[in-house]
Amino acid sequence: MHHSAQTRLATLLLVALTAVWGSTFFLIHDLVETLPPVDFLAVRFTIAAVVMVVAFWRPLRALDQRQVAIGVGLGVLYGLAQIAQTQGLATTPASVSGFITGTYVVLTPVFTALILREKVAGSTWAAVALATVGLALLSLNGFSIGVGEAITLLAAALYALHIVGLGRYSASEIAVGLSVVQMVVIAVLCLVGAAPGGIALPQGTGQWASVLYMVVFASILALWAQTWAQAHLPATRAAIIMTVEPVFAAFFAVTLGDESLTTRMLLGGALVLTAMYAVEILARRRPGELPAEALHHEV
């Protein structure tokens, strides 16, 4: 596949997975009313890990030791981010948590510049600022600094590091195996976090249906899609594209949940979509920009 076709497919995959993630917000909200959040994560990711190991055993075995180590490191980042975000939600309003988590769009170019020593274009910083304002309008209603907010900010930093790491080390030929390693590590971390108090299981057909939907679409397919897509997109560009998640979350909350459409939602969503569209147009106008693969270490 030609590089331009690969980048277009990568962009579409990231938009699709953010739509899936956005569709899970109201499902998770209902689940954690009766199921402890960390227990839910443990069940979700353990099932996903078992399915992926069984289904993708050959790509997993094809990884060398260095690739496995990279997958473990990326899995630790993502798993800790999931746990930190969930713990932060215990004392942080969901809207504020959504905004703080979304600050990975700011932290990703910062880490890219500091850790990878890569120059981030001024136009990209402008898109980051636009997306951040849109996120604030979508999800922020008041703000106070507390333990929950601090833990959620830590989760955002970990998500940003995960995005940077995928952009640096992912490659299309190892995307499946790398996804399996990450999922196994995420499951282990969540099991360790949930084990001390015992792990409660979902109850009833409705809860299990929600969990299985998230296992298949928001875990297995989403992690593979992100791992493959970031083999073909710079990390900062991927982060800006993924800010569409709260737009989809708001859309599903209004259409399938019980929330009302507001002017803030419309304006915030428009700003986020404008930022994503702008970064895509700018990327196409810079044909000399190195593809993501050219920036990777050998893996």
C-alpha positions as CSV (number, residue, x, y, z in Angstrom):
1,M,0.0,0.0,0.0
2,H,1.3,3.5,-0.9
3,H,2.3,5.7,2.0
4,S,-0.4,8.3,1.4
5,A,-3.0,5.5,1.3
6,Q,-1.6,4.1,4.5
7,T,-1.8,7.4,6.3
8,R,-5.4,8.0,5.2
9,L,-6.3,4.5,6.4
10,A,-4.5,5.2,9.7
11,T,-6.4,8.4,10.2
12,L,-9.7,6.6,9.5
13,L,-8.8,3.9,11.9
14,L,-8.1,6.4,14.7
15,V,-11.3,8.2,14.1
16,A,-13.2,4.9,14.2
17,L,-11.6,3.8,17.4
18,T,-12.4,7.2,19.0
19,A,-16.0,6.7,18.0
20,V,-16.0,3.3,19.7
21,W,-14.3,4.8,22.9
22,G,-16.8,7.6,22.8
23,S,-19.7,5.1,22.7
24,T,-18.5,3.4,25.9
25,F,-18.8,6.4,28.3
26,F,-22.5,6.0,29.1
27,L,-22.1,2.2,29.2
28,I,-19.2,2.5,31.7
29,H,-21.2,5.0,33.7
30,D,-24.0,2.5,34.2
31,L,-21.6,-0.4,34.9
32,V,-19.6,1.3,37.7
33,E,-22.7,2.2,39.6
34,T,-22.9,-1.5,40.7
35,L,-19.4,-2.8,39.8
36,P,-16.2,-1.5,41.3
37,P,-14.3,0.4,38.5
38,V,-11.0,-1.5,38.9
39,D,-12.9,-4.9,39.0
40,F,-14.6,-3.9,35.7
41,L,-11.2,-3.1,34.2
42,A,-9.7,-6.4,35.4
43,V,-12.6,-8.4,33.9
44,R,-12.6,-6.5,30.6
45,F,-8.9,-6.6,29.9
46,T,-8.4,-10.2,31.2
47,I,-11.0,-11.5,28.7
48,A,-9.5,-9.5,26.0
49,A,-6.0,-10.7,26.8
50,V,-7.0,-14.4,26.8
51,V,-8.8,-14.0,23.4
52,M,-5.9,-12.2,21.8
53,V,-3.3,-14.7,23.0
54,V,-5.4,-17.6,21.7
55,A,-6.3,-15.9,18.4
56,F,-2.9,-14.3,17.7
57,W,-0.4,-16.8,19.1
58,R,1.7,-16.9,16.0
59,P,2.3,-13.1,15.7
60,L,3.1,-13.1,19.4
61,R,5.7,-15.8,19.1
62,A,7.2,-14.0,16.1
63,L,8.3,-11.1,18.3
64,D,11.9,-11.0,19.4
65,Q,13.0,-10.2,22.9
66,R,13.4,-6.5,22.3
67,Q,10.0,-6.2,20.7
68,V,8.4,-8.0,23.6
69,A,10.2,-5.6,26.0
70,I,8.8,-2.6,24.0
71,G,5.3,-4.1,24.2
72,V,5.7,-4.6,28.0
73,G,6.8,-1.0,28.5
74,L,3.9,0.3,26.4
75,G,1.4,-2.0,28.2
76,V,2.6,-0.7,31.6
77,L,2.1,2.9,30.5
78,Y,-1.4,2.2,29.2
79,G,-2.4,-0.1,32.1
80,L,-1.3,2.4,34.8
81,A,-3.1,5.2,32.9
82,Q,-6.3,3.2,32.9
83,I,-6.0,2.5,36.7
84,A,-5.1,6.1,37.5
85,Q,-7.9,7.5,35.4
86,T,-10.4,5.1,37.1
87,Q,-9.2,6.0,40.6
88,G,-9.3,9.7,39.8
89,L,-12.9,9.4,38.7
90,A,-13.8,8.3,42.3
91,T,-13.4,11.9,43.5
92,T,-13.5,13.9,40.3
93,P,-16.6,14.8,38.3
94,A,-16.7,13.0,35.0
95,S,-16.8,16.2,32.9
96,V,-13.6,17.5,34.6
97,S,-12.0,14.1,34.4
98,G,-12.7,14.1,30.6
99,F,-11.0,17.4,30.1
100,I,-8.0,16.6,32.2
101,T,-7.5,13.3,30.4
102,G,-7.8,15.1,27.1
103,T,-4.7,17.2,28.0
104,Y,-2.7,14.4,26.5
105,V,-3.1,16.4,23.3
106,V,-0.9,19.1,24.9
107,L,1.5,16.7,26.6
108,T,2.1,14.6,23.5
109,P,3.9,17.3,21.5
110,V,5.7,18.4,24.7
111,F,7.1,14.9,25.3
112,T,7.8,14.5,21.6
113,A,10.0,17.7,21.8
114,L,11.7,16.9,25.1
115,I,12.2,13.1,24.9
116,L,12.6,12.5,21.1
117,R,14.2,15.9,20.4
118,E,11.8,16.4,17.5
119,K,10.7,19.8,16.3
120,V,7.0,20.5,16.5
121,A,5.7,22.9,13.9
122,G,4.0,26.1,15.1
123,S,0.9,25.2,13.1
124,T,0.7,22.0,15.1
125,W,0.9,23.9,18.4
126,A,-2.0,26.1,17.1
127,A,-4.1,23.0,16.4
128,V,-3.2,21.7,19.9
129,A,-4.4,25.0,21.4
130,L,-7.6,24.9,19.3
131,A,-8.4,21.3,20.3
132,T,-7.7,22.1,24.0
133,V,-10.2,25.0,24.0
134,G,-12.7,22.7,22.3
135,L,-12.2,20.0,24.9
136,A,-12.7,22.5,27.7
137,L,-16.0,23.7,26.2
138,L,-17.2,20.1,25.7
139,S,-16.4,18.8,29.2
140,L,-15.3,21.5,31.7
141,N,-17.9,22.9,34.2
142,G,-15.9,24.3,37.0
143,F,-12.5,23.2,38.1
144,S,-10.7,22.6,41.4
145,I,-7.3,21.0,42.2
146,G,-7.5,18.0,44.4
147,V,-6.1,14.5,44.7
148,G,-8.5,13.1,42.1
149,E,-7.5,15.8,39.6
150,A,-3.8,15.2,40.2
151,I,-4.2,11.5,39.7
152,T,-6.2,12.1,36.5
153,L,-3.4,14.5,35.2
154,L,-0.9,11.7,35.9
155,A,-3.2,9.4,33.7
156,A,-3.1,12.0,30.9
157,A,0.7,12.1,31.1
158,L,0.9,8.3,30.9
159,Y,-1.5,8.3,27.9
160,A,0.7,10.9,26.2
161,L,3.8,8.8,26.8
162,H,2.0,5.7,25.4
163,I,1.1,7.7,22.2
164,V,4.7,8.9,21.9
165,G,6.1,5.4,22.4
166,L,3.7,3.8,19.8
167,G,4.7,6.5,17.4
168,R,8.3,5.7,17.9
169,Y,8.4,2.0,18.1
170,S,5.3,0.6,16.4
171,A,5.6,-0.9,12.9
172,S,2.8,-2.5,10.8
173,E,4.5,-5.9,10.6
174,I,4.6,-6.3,14.4
175,A,1.3,-4.4,15.2
176,V,-0.7,-7.5,16.1
177,G,2.0,-9.1,18.3
178,L,2.8,-5.8,20.0
179,S,-1.0,-5.4,20.7
180,V,-1.1,-8.8,22.3
181,V,1.8,-8.1,24.6
182,Q,0.3,-4.8,25.7
183,M,-3.1,-6.3,26.4
184,V,-1.6,-9.1,28.6
185,V,0.4,-6.5,30.6
186,I,-2.7,-4.3,31.0
187,A,-4.7,-7.3,32.2
188,V,-2.0,-8.3,34.8
189,L,-1.8,-4.7,36.1
190,C,-5.6,-4.4,36.4
191,L,-5.8,-7.9,38.1
192,V,-3.2,-6.8,40.6
193,G,-5.1,-3.6,41.3
194,A,-8.4,-5.4,41.8
195,A,-7.2,-8.5,43.6
196,P,-6.9,-7.2,47.2
197,G,-10.6,-6.7,47.8
198,G,-11.7,-9.6,45.6
199,I,-12.9,-9.3,42.0
200,A,-16.6,-8.8,41.5
201,L,-18.1,-10.0,38.2
202,P,-20.8,-8.3,36.1
203,Q,-24.3,-9.3,36.9
204,G,-27.1,-10.0,34.3
205,T,-27.2,-10.2,30.6
206,G,-27.1,-6.4,30.1
207,Q,-23.9,-5.9,32.0
208,W,-22.2,-8.8,30.4
209,A,-23.3,-7.6,26.9
210,S,-21.8,-4.2,27.7
211,V,-18.5,-5.7,28.9
212,L,-18.2,-8.0,25.9
213,Y,-18.9,-5.1,23.5
214,M,-16.0,-3.2,25.2
215,V,-13.8,-6.3,25.1
216,V,-14.2,-6.8,21.3
217,F,-14.5,-3.3,20.0
218,A,-13.0,-0.9,22.7
219,S,-10.1,-3.2,23.7
220,I,-9.0,-5.8,21.2
221,L,-9.8,-4.0,17.9
222,A,-9.1,-0.5,19.3
223,L,-5.6,-1.4,20.7
224,W,-4.7,-3.1,17.4
225,A,-6.0,-0.2,15.4
226,Q,-4.1,2.4,17.5
227,T,-0.9,0.3,17.3
228,W,-1.1,-0.1,13.6
229,A,-2.2,3.4,12.8
230,Q,0.6,4.9,14.9
231,A,3.1,3.1,12.7
232,H,2.1,5.5,10.0
233,L,1.4,8.7,11.8
234,P,3.5,11.1,13.9
235,A,2.5,11.0,17.5
236,T,1.3,14.6,17.8
237,R,-0.9,14.2,14.7
238,A,-2.4,11.0,16.2
239,A,-3.1,12.8,19.5
240,I,-5.0,15.6,17.8
241,I,-7.1,13.1,15.8
242,M,-8.0,11.2,19.0
243,T,-9.4,14.4,20.6
244,V,-12.5,13.6,18.6
245,E,-13.3,11.0,21.3
246,P,-15.2,13.5,23.6
247,V,-17.2,14.7,20.5
248,F,-18.4,11.1,19.9
249,A,-18.9,10.7,23.7
250,A,-21.2,13.8,23.7
251,F,-23.0,12.5,20.5
252,F,-23.8,9.1,22.0
253,A,-24.7,10.6,25.4
254,V,-27.3,12.8,23.6
255,T,-28.6,10.2,21.1
256,L,-28.5,7.1,23.3
257,G,-28.2,8.5,26.8
258,D,-30.3,11.1,28.6
259,E,-28.2,14.2,28.1
260,S,-29.4,17.3,26.2
261,L,-27.6,19.0,23.3
262,T,-26.2,22.4,24.4
263,T,-24.5,25.3,22.6
264,R,-21.3,24.5,24.4
265,M,-21.3,21.0,23.0
266,L,-21.8,22.3,19.5
267,L,-19.1,24.9,19.8
268,G,-16.6,22.7,21.5
269,G,-17.2,19.9,19.1
270,A,-16.8,22.2,16.1
271,L,-13.4,23.5,17.5
272,V,-12.1,19.9,18.0
273,L,-13.2,18.9,14.5
274,T,-11.6,22.0,13.1
275,A,-8.3,21.3,14.8
276,M,-8.3,17.7,13.5
277,Y,-9.2,18.8,10.0
278,A,-6.5,21.5,10.1
279,V,-3.8,19.2,11.1
280,E,-4.8,16.8,8.4
281,I,-4.7,19.5,5.7
282,L,-1.4,20.8,6.9
283,A,0.1,17.3,6.9
284,R,-0.9,16.9,3.2
285,R,0.6,20.2,2.3
286,R,4.0,19.1,3.7
287,P,4.7,16.2,1.4
288,G,8.4,16.3,2.4
289,E,7.6,15.4,6.0
290,L,9.2,12.2,7.0
291,P,6.8,9.3,7.5
292,A,6.5,7.9,10.9
293,E,8.4,4.8,9.9
294,A,11.5,6.8,9.1
295,L,11.7,8.0,12.8
296,H,11.5,4.5,14.3
297,H,14.4,2.7,15.9
298,E,15.0,-0.7,14.5
299,V,12.7,-3.2,16.2
